Amino acid sequence: MIATSYRYIVRKAGVRSGHAIVEGSRLGVHDVVAMIRTGCSVDEVVQAFPTLTRAQVYECLAYYEDHQAELEPLIAGQTARLDA
């Protein structure tokens, strides 16, 4: 596992192609950000993923702000399916 400078965000070789995930899960940071970008509230994300905390959701958003170039293609791939 590769730690990041974020409390809840890690990378694991072989998990989600090595992209940033929420520690203790297989949930990608880009999954959380995509939900927010498509209109879900923080509370709705937590309801969809009951093991996720509000702090983890907010940290995913902070990670996105610092790593937009990395995450934008992943988010676009997910949200493109919604536009089809």
CNS distance restraints for C-alpha pairs under 8 A (distance, minus, plus):
assign (resid   1 and name CA) (resid  10 and name CA) 6.88 0.50 0.50
assign (resid   1 and name CA) (resid  11 and name CA) 5.87 0.50 0.50
assign (resid   1 and name CA) (resid  12 and name CA) 4.56 0.50 0.50
assign (resid   1 and name CA) (resid  13 and name CA) 6.84 0.50 0.50
assign (resid   2 and name CA) (resid  10 and name CA) 5.87 0.50 0.50
assign (resid   2 and name CA) (resid  11 and name CA) 5.10 0.50 0.50
assign (resid   2 and name CA) (resid  12 and name CA) 6.10 0.50 0.50
assign (resid   3 and name CA) (resid   9 and name CA) 7.34 0.50 0.50
assign (resid   3 and name CA) (resid  10 and name CA) 5.03 0.50 0.50
assign (resid   3 and name CA) (resid  11 and name CA) 6.65 0.50 0.50
assign (resid   4 and name CA) (resid   9 and name CA) 6.32 0.50 0.50
assign (resid   4 and name CA) (resid  10 and name CA) 5.67 0.50 0.50
assign (resid   4 and name CA) (resid  11 and name CA) 7.65 0.50 0.50
assign (resid   5 and name CA) (resid   9 and name CA) 7.97 0.50 0.50
assign (resid   6 and name CA) (resid  10 and name CA) 7.74 0.50 0.50
assign (resid   6 and name CA) (resid  59 and name CA) 7.43 0.50 0.50
assign (resid   6 and name CA) (resid  63 and name CA) 7.69 0.50 0.50
assign (resid   8 and name CA) (resid  22 and name CA) 5.67 0.50 0.50
assign (resid   8 and name CA) (resid  23 and name CA) 5.30 0.50 0.50
assign (resid   8 and name CA) (resid  56 and name CA) 6.18 0.50 0.50
assign (resid   8 and name CA) (resid  59 and name CA) 7.14 0.50 0.50
assign (resid   9 and name CA) (resid  20 and name CA) 6.31 0.50 0.50
assign (resid   9 and name CA) (resid  21 and name CA) 5.64 0.50 0.50
assign (resid   9 and name CA) (resid  22 and name CA) 4.82 0.50 0.50
assign (resid   9 and name CA) (resid  23 and name CA) 5.50 0.50 0.50
assign (resid   9 and name CA) (resid  29 and name CA) 7.79 0.50 0.50
assign (resid   9 and name CA) (resid  59 and name CA) 7.72 0.50 0.50
assign (resid   9 and name CA) (resid  60 and name CA) 7.45 0.50 0.50
assign (resid  10 and name CA) (resid  20 and name CA) 5.57 0.50 0.50
assign (resid  10 and name CA) (resid  21 and name CA) 5.55 0.50 0.50
assign (resid  10 and name CA) (resid  22 and name CA) 6.35 0.50 0.50
assign (resid  10 and name CA) (resid  23 and name CA) 5.64 0.50 0.50
assign (resid  11 and name CA) (resid  15 and name CA) 7.65 0.50 0.50
assign (resid  11 and name CA) (resid  18 and name CA) 5.58 0.50 0.50
assign (resid  11 and name CA) (resid  19 and name CA) 5.90 0.50 0.50
assign (resid  11 and name CA) (resid  20 and name CA) 4.84 0.50 0.50
assign (resid  11 and name CA) (resid  21 and name CA) 6.01 0.50 0.50
assign (resid  12 and name CA) (resid  16 and name CA) 7.93 0.50 0.50
assign (resid  12 and name CA) (resid  18 and name CA) 5.45 0.50 0.50
assign (resid  12 and name CA) (resid  19 and name CA) 7.64 0.50 0.50
assign (resid  12 and name CA) (resid  20 and name CA) 7.89 0.50 0.50
assign (resid  13 and name CA) (resid  17 and name CA) 6.98 0.50 0.50
assign (resid  13 and name CA) (resid  18 and name CA) 4.97 0.50 0.50
assign (resid  14 and name CA) (resid  18 and name CA) 5.88 0.50 0.50
assign (resid  15 and name CA) (resid  19 and name CA) 7.48 0.50 0.50
assign (resid  15 and name CA) (resid  26 and name CA) 6.85 0.50 0.50
assign (resid  16 and name CA) (resid  20 and name CA) 7.93 0.50 0.50
assign (resid  16 and name CA) (resid  21 and name CA) 7.67 0.50 0.50
assign (resid  16 and name CA) (resid  26 and name CA) 6.96 0.50 0.50
assign (resid  16 and name CA) (resid  28 and name CA) 7.03 0.50 0.50
assign (resid  19 and name CA) (resid  28 and name CA) 6.95 0.50 0.50
assign (resid  20 and name CA) (resid  28 and name CA) 5.91 0.50 0.50
assign (resid  20 and name CA) (resid  29 and name CA) 5.79 0.50 0.50
assign (resid  20 and name CA) (resid  30 and name CA) 7.90 0.50 0.50
assign (resid  21 and name CA) (resid  25 and name CA) 7.06 0.50 0.50
assign (resid  21 and name CA) (resid  26 and name CA) 6.18 0.50 0.50
assign (resid  21 and name CA) (resid  27 and name CA) 5.42 0.50 0.50
assign (resid  21 and name CA) (resid  28 and name CA) 4.12 0.50 0.50
assign (resid  21 and name CA) (resid  29 and name CA) 5.18 0.50 0.50
assign (resid  22 and name CA) (resid  26 and name CA) 6.88 0.50 0.50
assign (resid  22 and name CA) (resid  27 and name CA) 5.73 0.50 0.50
assign (resid  22 and name CA) (resid  28 and name CA) 6.29 0.50 0.50
assign (resid  22 and name CA) (resid  29 and name CA) 6.44 0.50 0.50
assign (resid  22 and name CA) (resid  56 and name CA) 7.18 0.50 0.50
assign (resid  22 and name CA) (resid  60 and name CA) 7.79 0.50 0.50
assign (resid  27 and name CA) (resid  31 and name CA) 6.60 0.50 0.50
assign (resid  27 and name CA) (resid  32 and name CA) 7.66 0.50 0.50
assign (resid  28 and name CA) (resid  32 and name CA) 6.79 0.50 0.50
assign (resid  29 and name CA) (resid  33 and name CA) 6.32 0.50 0.50
assign (resid  29 and name CA) (resid  60 and name CA) 5.35 0.50 0.50
assign (resid  29 and name CA) (resid  61 and name CA) 7.99 0.50 0.50
assign (resid  29 and name CA) (resid  63 and name CA) 7.77 0.50 0.50
assign (resid  29 and name CA) (resid  64 and name CA) 7.60 0.50 0.50
assign (resid  30 and name CA) (resid  34 and name CA) 5.87 0.50 0.50
assign (resid  30 and name CA) (resid  60 and name CA) 7.89 0.50 0.50
assign (resid  30 and name CA) (resid  64 and name CA) 7.78 0.50 0.50
assign (resid  30 and name CA) (resid  71 and name CA) 6.03 0.50 0.50
assign (resid  30 and name CA) (resid  74 and name CA) 6.35 0.50 0.50
assign (resid  30 and name CA) (resid  75 and name CA) 5.65 0.50 0.50
assign (resid  31 and name CA) (resid  35 and name CA) 6.37 0.50 0.50
assign (resid  31 and name CA) (resid  75 and name CA) 7.21 0.50 0.50
assign (resid  31 and name CA) (resid  78 and name CA) 7.91 0.50 0.50
assign (resid  32 and name CA) (resid  36 and name CA) 6.49 0.50 0.50
assign (resid  32 and name CA) (resid  45 and name CA) 7.10 0.50 0.50
assign (resid  32 and name CA) (resid  57 and name CA) 6.78 0.50 0.50
assign (resid  32 and name CA) (resid  60 and name CA) 6.81 0.50 0.50
assign (resid  33 and name CA) (resid  37 and name CA) 6.06 0.50 0.50
assign (resid  33 and name CA) (resid  60 and name CA) 6.81 0.50 0.50
assign (resid  33 and name CA) (resid  61 and name CA) 6.30 0.50 0.50
assign (resid  33 and name CA) (resid  64 and name CA) 7.33 0.50 0.50
assign (resid  33 and name CA) (resid  75 and name CA) 7.37 0.50 0.50
assign (resid  34 and name CA) (resid  38 and name CA) 6.13 0.50 0.50
assign (resid  34 and name CA) (resid  75 and name CA) 5.49 0.50 0.50
assign (resid  34 and name CA) (resid  78 and name CA) 7.10 0.50 0.50
assign (resid  34 and name CA) (resid  79 and name CA) 6.74 0.50 0.50
assign (resid  35 and name CA) (resid  39 and name CA) 6.59 0.50 0.50
assign (resid  35 and name CA) (resid  40 and name CA) 5.52 0.50 0.50
assign (resid  35 and name CA) (resid  45 and name CA) 6.96 0.50 0.50
assign (resid  36 and name CA) (resid  40 and name CA) 4.73 0.50 0.50
assign (resid  36 and name CA) (resid  41 and name CA) 6.07 0.50 0.50
assign (resid  36 and name CA) (resid  42 and name CA) 7.09 0.50 0.50
assign (resid  36 and name CA) (resid  45 and name CA) 7.61 0.50 0.50
assign (resid  38 and name CA) (resid  79 and name CA) 7.53 0.50 0.50
assign (resid  40 and name CA) (resid  44 and name CA) 5.72 0.50 0.50
assign (resid  40 and name CA) (resid  45 and name CA) 6.48 0.50 0.50
assign (resid  41 and name CA) (resid  45 and name CA) 6.39 0.50 0.50
assign (resid  42 and name CA) (resid  46 and name CA) 6.36 0.50 0.50
assign (resid  42 and name CA) (resid  54 and name CA) 6.65 0.50 0.50
assign (resid  42 and name CA) (resid  57 and name CA) 6.68 0.50 0.50
assign (resid  42 and name CA) (resid  58 and name CA) 7.86 0.50 0.50
assign (resid  43 and name CA) (resid  47 and name CA) 6.14 0.50 0.50
assign (resid  43 and name CA) (resid  54 and name CA) 7.25 0.50 0.50
assign (resid  44 and name CA) (resid  48 and name CA) 6.13 0.50 0.50
assign (resid  45 and name CA) (resid  49 and name CA) 6.21 0.50 0.50
assign (resid  45 and name CA) (resid  57 and name CA) 7.67 0.50 0.50
assign (resid  46 and name CA) (resid  50 and name CA) 5.47 0.50 0.50
assign (resid  46 and name CA) (resid  51 and name CA) 7.54 0.50 0.50
assign (resid  46 and name CA) (resid  52 and name CA) 5.61 0.50 0.50
assign (resid  46 and name CA) (resid  53 and name CA) 6.24 0.50 0.50
assign (resid  46 and name CA) (resid  54 and name CA) 6.58 0.50 0.50
assign (resid  46 and name CA) (resid  57 and name CA) 7.73 0.50 0.50
assign (resid  52 and name CA) (resid  56 and name CA) 6.37 0.50 0.50
assign (resid  52 and name CA) (resid  57 and name CA) 7.23 0.50 0.50
assign (resid  53 and name CA) (resid  57 and name CA) 6.49 0.50 0.50
assign (resid  54 and name CA) (resid  58 and name CA) 6.24 0.50 0.50
assign (resid  55 and name CA) (resid  59 and name CA) 6.10 0.50 0.50
assign (resid  56 and name CA) (resid  60 and name CA) 6.17 0.50 0.50
assign (resid  57 and name CA) (resid  61 and name CA) 6.47 0.50 0.50
assign (resid  58 and name CA) (resid  62 and name CA) 6.27 0.50 0.50
assign (resid  59 and name CA) (resid  63 and name CA) 6.01 0.50 0.50
assign (resid  60 and name CA) (resid  64 and name CA) 6.14 0.50 0.50
assign (resid  61 and name CA) (resid  65 and name CA) 6.32 0.50 0.50
assign (resid  62 and name CA) (resid  66 and name CA) 6.52 0.50 0.50
assign (resid  63 and name CA) (resid  67 and name CA) 6.05 0.50 0.50
assign (resid  64 and name CA) (resid  68 and name CA) 5.29 0.50 0.50
assign (resid  64 and name CA) (resid  71 and name CA) 6.70 0.50 0.50
assign (resid  67 and name CA) (resid  71 and name CA) 6.37 0.50 0.50
assign (resid  68 and name CA) (resid  72 and name CA) 5.66 0.50 0.50
assign (resid  69 and name CA) (resid  73 and name CA) 7.58 0.50 0.50
assign (resid  70 and name CA) (resid  74 and name CA) 7.78 0.50 0.50
assign (resid  71 and name CA) (resid  75 and name CA) 6.15 0.50 0.50
assign (resid  72 and name CA) (resid  76 and name CA) 5.95 0.50 0.50
assign (resid  73 and name CA) (resid  77 and name CA) 6.16 0.50 0.50
assign (resid  74 and name CA) (resid  78 and name CA) 6.50 0.50 0.50
assign (resid  75 and name CA) (resid  79 and name CA) 6.12 0.50 0.50
assign (resid  76 and name CA) (resid  80 and name CA) 5.76 0.50 0.50
assign (resid  77 and name CA) (resid  81 and name CA) 7.10 0.50 0.50
assign (resid  78 and name CA) (resid  82 and name CA) 7.47 0.50 0.50
assign (resid  79 and name CA) (resid  83 and name CA) 6.69 0.50 0.50
assign (resid  80 and name CA) (resid  84 and name CA) 6.45 0.50 0.50
